[in-house]
Amino acid sequence: MATATTYRCDDGNCPLDIEASSAQEAAEEYFEAGSWAESDPEDGTYWVRVRVWELVSDGNPADDEEATDHLFEVKPLEPDCESAAQRHQWEHHSCRGNGGGVIVTEVCGRCGLLRHTDTWAQLHDTGEQAPGDRVSYAMNDDDE
């Protein structure tokens, strides 16, 4: 069993000291203890950045250069299909370029809901490419 070390974890809002066997484990525990709500279906997927410092002997965090960042994905809940108790029937609607990726739009053949998948999503806090696809949902206003 690995020796526990104390880490300071922070998402920019609430620092918390956690004993864990690694910085990754401490970040996961921090994220799991949070009350991250699924994102609004229209706002789509977002990522939470947890910064982790190892606490040194005096109980203070190590220098910023030694901190590690850990990203956690929060996906939106897929809205229910308005067509009775059935599941969405996704059909390809459109595809357009977006940086080094694409934005794929699918439409539910039952209720008309649109699902947008951005394969070149960016992180809001740094502008870097996200580690996954950003998914969002919108009602079809027939202009898309």
ChimeraX commands (.cxc) that place a marker at each C-alpha (Angstrom):
marker #1 position 0.00,0.00,0.00 radius 0.5
marker #1 position 1.31,3.43,-0.97 radius 0.5
marker #1 position 2.06,5.99,1.70 radius 0.5
marker #1 position -0.53,8.76,1.99 radius 0.5
marker #1 position 0.59,12.28,1.24 radius 0.5
marker #1 position -1.41,15.44,1.88 radius 0.5
marker #1 position -2.36,17.44,-1.19 radius 0.5
marker #1 position -4.11,20.78,-1.54 radius 0.5
marker #1 position -6.76,20.63,-4.27 radius 0.5
marker #1 position -8.58,23.65,-5.66 radius 0.5
marker #1 position -10.88,24.38,-8.60 radius 0.5
marker #1 position -10.51,28.12,-8.02 radius 0.5
marker #1 position -13.43,28.28,-5.59 radius 0.5
marker #1 position -12.82,25.99,-2.65 radius 0.5
marker #1 position -9.39,24.69,-1.57 radius 0.5
marker #1 position -9.40,21.40,0.28 radius 0.5
marker #1 position -6.56,19.35,1.79 radius 0.5
marker #1 position -6.82,15.64,0.97 radius 0.5
marker #1 position -4.67,12.68,1.97 radius 0.5
marker #1 position -4.09,10.34,-0.96 radius 0.5
marker #1 position -1.45,8.12,-2.51 radius 0.5
marker #1 position -1.08,10.36,-5.59 radius 0.5
marker #1 position -2.01,13.78,-6.93 radius 0.5
marker #1 position -4.39,12.12,-9.42 radius 0.5
marker #1 position -6.15,10.24,-6.61 radius 0.5
marker #1 position -6.47,13.46,-4.59 radius 0.5
marker #1 position -7.93,15.30,-7.60 radius 0.5
marker #1 position -10.44,12.49,-8.20 radius 0.5
marker #1 position -11.51,12.55,-4.55 radius 0.5
marker #1 position -11.89,16.34,-4.70 radius 0.5
marker #1 position -14.01,16.13,-7.85 radius 0.5
marker #1 position -16.17,13.29,-6.50 radius 0.5
marker #1 position -16.80,15.27,-3.28 radius 0.5
marker #1 position -18.04,18.27,-5.26 radius 0.5
marker #1 position -21.61,18.96,-6.21 radius 0.5
marker #1 position -21.05,19.23,-9.92 radius 0.5
marker #1 position -24.42,19.45,-11.55 radius 0.5
marker #1 position -24.88,18.14,-15.02 radius 0.5
marker #1 position -24.59,21.11,-17.31 radius 0.5
marker #1 position -27.58,22.75,-18.90 radius 0.5
marker #1 position -28.37,20.85,-22.12 radius 0.5
marker #1 position -28.03,24.05,-24.17 radius 0.5
marker #1 position -24.70,25.01,-22.55 radius 0.5
marker #1 position -23.31,21.53,-23.09 radius 0.5
marker #1 position -20.30,19.66,-21.83 radius 0.5
marker #1 position -17.80,21.47,-19.63 radius 0.5
marker #1 position -14.59,20.53,-17.86 radius 0.5
marker #1 position -13.59,21.21,-14.26 radius 0.5
marker #1 position -9.90,21.93,-13.71 radius 0.5
marker #1 position -8.59,20.77,-10.33 radius 0.5
marker #1 position -5.14,22.11,-9.47 radius 0.5
marker #1 position -3.17,19.97,-7.00 radius 0.5
marker #1 position -0.14,20.85,-4.88 radius 0.5
marker #1 position 1.71,18.53,-2.56 radius 0.5
marker #1 position 1.90,20.04,0.93 radius 0.5
marker #1 position 5.47,20.36,2.12 radius 0.5
marker #1 position 6.72,19.84,5.67 radius 0.5
marker #1 position 5.57,23.26,6.93 radius 0.5
marker #1 position 1.96,22.55,5.81 radius 0.5
marker #1 position 2.08,24.96,2.90 radius 0.5
marker #1 position 1.68,23.96,-0.73 radius 0.5
marker #1 position 4.72,23.48,-2.93 radius 0.5
marker #1 position 5.51,26.12,-5.56 radius 0.5
marker #1 position 3.06,26.70,-8.39 radius 0.5
marker #1 position 5.57,25.24,-10.86 radius 0.5
marker #1 position 5.19,21.90,-9.06 radius 0.5
marker #1 position 1.38,21.87,-9.15 radius 0.5
marker #1 position -0.46,19.55,-11.50 radius 0.5
marker #1 position -3.76,20.16,-13.29 radius 0.5
marker #1 position -6.43,17.48,-13.65 radius 0.5
marker #1 position -9.49,17.85,-15.89 radius 0.5
marker #1 position -12.87,16.24,-15.25 radius 0.5
marker #1 position -15.70,16.17,-17.76 radius 0.5
marker #1 position -19.27,17.11,-16.83 radius 0.5
marker #1 position -21.79,16.15,-19.49 radius 0.5
marker #1 position -25.27,17.56,-19.93 radius 0.5
marker #1 position -28.27,15.36,-19.30 radius 0.5
marker #1 position -29.86,14.38,-22.59 radius 0.5
marker #1 position -33.39,15.82,-22.59 radius 0.5
marker #1 position -36.19,13.28,-22.81 radius 0.5
marker #1 position -37.72,12.64,-26.20 radius 0.5
marker #1 position -41.07,14.39,-26.42 radius 0.5
marker #1 position -42.43,11.50,-28.44 radius 0.5
marker #1 position -44.07,9.46,-25.66 radius 0.5
marker #1 position -41.70,7.24,-23.69 radius 0.5
marker #1 position -39.44,6.49,-26.64 radius 0.5
marker #1 position -35.75,7.16,-27.01 radius 0.5
marker #1 position -34.40,9.73,-29.43 radius 0.5
marker #1 position -33.89,8.51,-32.98 radius 0.5
marker #1 position -30.80,10.47,-34.02 radius 0.5
marker #1 position -30.32,11.14,-37.73 radius 0.5
marker #1 position -27.50,13.06,-39.43 radius 0.5
marker #1 position -28.54,16.65,-40.13 radius 0.5
marker #1 position -25.35,18.59,-41.00 radius 0.5
marker #1 position -21.60,18.78,-40.54 radius 0.5
marker #1 position -19.31,21.80,-40.75 radius 0.5
marker #1 position -15.65,22.45,-40.12 radius 0.5
marker #1 position -14.47,23.94,-36.81 radius 0.5
marker #1 position -10.73,24.47,-36.43 radius 0.5
marker #1 position -9.13,21.02,-36.62 radius 0.5
marker #1 position -12.43,19.24,-36.11 radius 0.5
marker #1 position -16.08,19.37,-37.03 radius 0.5
marker #1 position -19.43,20.24,-35.53 radius 0.5
marker #1 position -21.89,17.46,-36.26 radius 0.5
marker #1 position -25.58,18.26,-35.90 radius 0.5
marker #1 position -28.05,15.44,-35.53 radius 0.5
marker #1 position -31.83,15.74,-35.29 radius 0.5
marker #1 position -34.24,13.41,-33.52 radius 0.5
marker #1 position -36.63,12.04,-36.13 radius 0.5
marker #1 position -39.30,11.75,-33.45 radius 0.5
marker #1 position -39.32,15.11,-31.62 radius 0.5
marker #1 position -37.00,17.38,-33.65 radius 0.5
marker #1 position -34.45,18.00,-30.85 radius 0.5
marker #1 position -30.97,18.88,-32.16 radius 0.5
marker #1 position -27.76,17.39,-30.76 radius 0.5
marker #1 position -24.54,19.28,-31.57 radius 0.5
marker #1 position -21.19,17.50,-31.16 radius 0.5
marker #1 position -18.09,19.71,-31.41 radius 0.5
marker #1 position -14.98,17.56,-31.92 radius 0.5
marker #1 position -12.69,20.60,-31.58 radius 0.5
marker #1 position -14.08,22.05,-28.36 radius 0.5
marker #1 position -12.05,24.50,-26.31 radius 0.5
marker #1 position -11.63,24.86,-22.57 radius 0.5
marker #1 position -13.28,28.06,-21.33 radius 0.5
marker #1 position -10.52,28.96,-18.88 radius 0.5
marker #1 position -7.48,28.62,-21.16 radius 0.5
marker #1 position -8.71,28.35,-24.76 radius 0.5
marker #1 position -6.81,25.06,-25.13 radius 0.5
marker #1 position -8.37,22.17,-27.00 radius 0.5
marker #1 position -10.62,20.16,-24.70 radius 0.5
marker #1 position -9.77,16.51,-24.02 radius 0.5
marker #1 position -13.09,15.37,-25.46 radius 0.5
marker #1 position -16.11,16.34,-27.49 radius 0.5
marker #1 position -18.51,19.06,-26.35 radius 0.5
marker #1 position -22.13,17.95,-26.68 radius 0.5
marker #1 position -25.10,20.31,-26.43 radius 0.5
marker #1 position -28.81,20.14,-27.24 radius 0.5
marker #1 position -31.24,22.68,-28.67 radius 0.5
marker #1 position -34.77,22.81,-29.92 radius 0.5
marker #1 position -34.99,22.84,-33.71 radius 0.5
marker #1 position -36.12,26.30,-34.82 radius 0.5
marker #1 position -36.06,25.23,-38.50 radius 0.5
marker #1 position -33.25,27.75,-39.22 radius 0.5
marker #1 position -30.51,25.19,-38.56 radius 0.5
marker link #1:1,2 radius 0.2
marker link #1:2,3 radius 0.2
marker link #1:3,4 radius 0.2
marker link #1:4,5 radius 0.2
marker link #1:5,6 radius 0.2
marker link #1:6,7 radius 0.2
marker link #1:7,8 radius 0.2
marker link #1:8,9 radius 0.2
marker link #1:9,10 radius 0.2
marker link #1:10,11 radius 0.2
marker link #1:11,12 radius 0.2
marker link #1:12,13 radius 0.2
marker link #1:13,14 radius 0.2
marker link #1:14,15 radius 0.2
marker link #1:15,16 radius 0.2
marker link #1:16,17 radius 0.2
marker link #1:17,18 radius 0.2
marker link #1:18,19 radius 0.2
marker link #1:19,20 radius 0.2
marker link #1:20,21 radius 0.2
marker link #1:21,22 radius 0.2
marker link #1:22,23 radius 0.2
marker link #1:23,24 radius 0.2
marker link #1:24,25 radius 0.2
marker link #1:25,26 radius 0.2
marker link #1:26,27 radius 0.2
marker link #1:27,28 radius 0.2
marker link #1:28,29 radius 0.2
marker link #1:29,30 radius 0.2
marker link #1:30,31 radius 0.2
marker link #1:31,32 radius 0.2
marker link #1:32,33 radius 0.2
marker link #1:33,34 radius 0.2
marker link #1:34,35 radius 0.2
marker link #1:35,36 radius 0.2
marker link #1:36,37 radius 0.2
marker link #1:37,38 radius 0.2
marker link #1:38,39 radius 0.2
marker link #1:39,40 radius 0.2
marker link #1:40,41 radius 0.2
marker link #1:41,42 radius 0.2
marker link #1:42,43 radius 0.2
marker link #1:43,44 radius 0.2
marker link #1:44,45 radius 0.2
marker link #1:45,46 radius 0.2
marker link #1:46,47 radius 0.2
marker link #1:47,48 radius 0.2
marker link #1:48,49 radius 0.2
marker link #1:49,50 radius 0.2
marker link #1:50,51 radius 0.2
marker link #1:51,52 radius 0.2
marker link #1:52,53 radius 0.2
marker link #1:53,54 radius 0.2
marker link #1:54,55 radius 0.2
marker link #1:55,56 radius 0.2
marker link #1:56,57 radius 0.2
marker link #1:57,58 radius 0.2
marker link #1:58,59 radius 0.2
marker link #1:59,60 radius 0.2
marker link #1:60,61 radius 0.2
marker link #1:61,62 radius 0.2
marker link #1:62,63 radius 0.2
marker link #1:63,64 radius 0.2
marker link #1:64,65 radius 0.2
marker link #1:65,66 radius 0.2
marker link #1:66,67 radius 0.2
marker link #1:67,68 radius 0.2
marker link #1:68,69 radius 0.2
marker link #1:69,70 radius 0.2
marker link #1:70,71 radius 0.2
marker link #1:71,72 radius 0.2
marker link #1:72,73 radius 0.2
marker link #1:73,74 radius 0.2
marker link #1:74,75 radius 0.2
marker link #1:75,76 radius 0.2
marker link #1:76,77 radius 0.2
marker link #1:77,78 radius 0.2
marker link #1:78,79 radius 0.2
marker link #1:79,80 radius 0.2
marker link #1:80,81 radius 0.2
marker link #1:81,82 radius 0.2
marker link #1:82,83 radius 0.2
marker link #1:83,84 radius 0.2
marker link #1:84,85 radius 0.2
marker link #1:85,86 radius 0.2
marker link #1:86,87 radius 0.2
marker link #1:87,88 radius 0.2
marker link #1:88,89 radius 0.2
marker link #1:89,90 radius 0.2
marker link #1:90,91 radius 0.2
marker link #1:91,92 radius 0.2
marker link #1:92,93 radius 0.2
marker link #1:93,94 radius 0.2
marker link #1:94,95 radius 0.2
marker link #1:95,96 radius 0.2
marker link #1:96,97 radius 0.2
marker link #1:97,98 radius 0.2
marker link #1:98,99 radius 0.2
marker link #1:99,100 radius 0.2
marker link #1:100,101 radius 0.2
marker link #1:101,102 radius 0.2
marker link #1:102,103 radius 0.2
marker link #1:103,104 radius 0.2
marker link #1:104,105 radius 0.2
marker link #1:105,106 radius 0.2
marker link #1:106,107 radius 0.2
marker link #1:107,108 radius 0.2
marker link #1:108,109 radius 0.2
marker link #1:109,110 radius 0.2
marker link #1:110,111 radius 0.2
marker link #1:111,112 radius 0.2
marker link #1:112,113 radius 0.2
marker link #1:113,114 radius 0.2
marker link #1:114,115 radius 0.2
marker link #1:115,116 radius 0.2
marker link #1:116,117 radius 0.2
marker link #1:117,118 radius 0.2
marker link #1:118,119 radius 0.2
marker link #1:119,120 radius 0.2
marker link #1:120,121 radius 0.2
marker link #1:121,122 radius 0.2
marker link #1:122,123 radius 0.2
marker link #1:123,124 radius 0.2
marker link #1:124,125 radius 0.2
marker link #1:125,126 radius 0.2
marker link #1:126,127 radius 0.2
marker link #1:127,128 radius 0.2
marker link #1:128,129 radius 0.2
marker link #1:129,130 radius 0.2
marker link #1:130,131 radius 0.2
marker link #1:131,132 radius 0.2
marker link #1:132,133 radius 0.2
marker link #1:133,134 radius 0.2
marker link #1:134,135 radius 0.2
marker link #1:135,136 radius 0.2
marker link #1:136,137 radius 0.2
marker link #1:137,138 radius 0.2
marker link #1:138,139 radius 0.2
marker link #1:139,140 radius 0.2
marker link #1:140,141 radius 0.2
marker link #1:141,142 radius 0.2
marker link #1:142,143 radius 0.2
marker link #1:143,144 radius 0.2
view
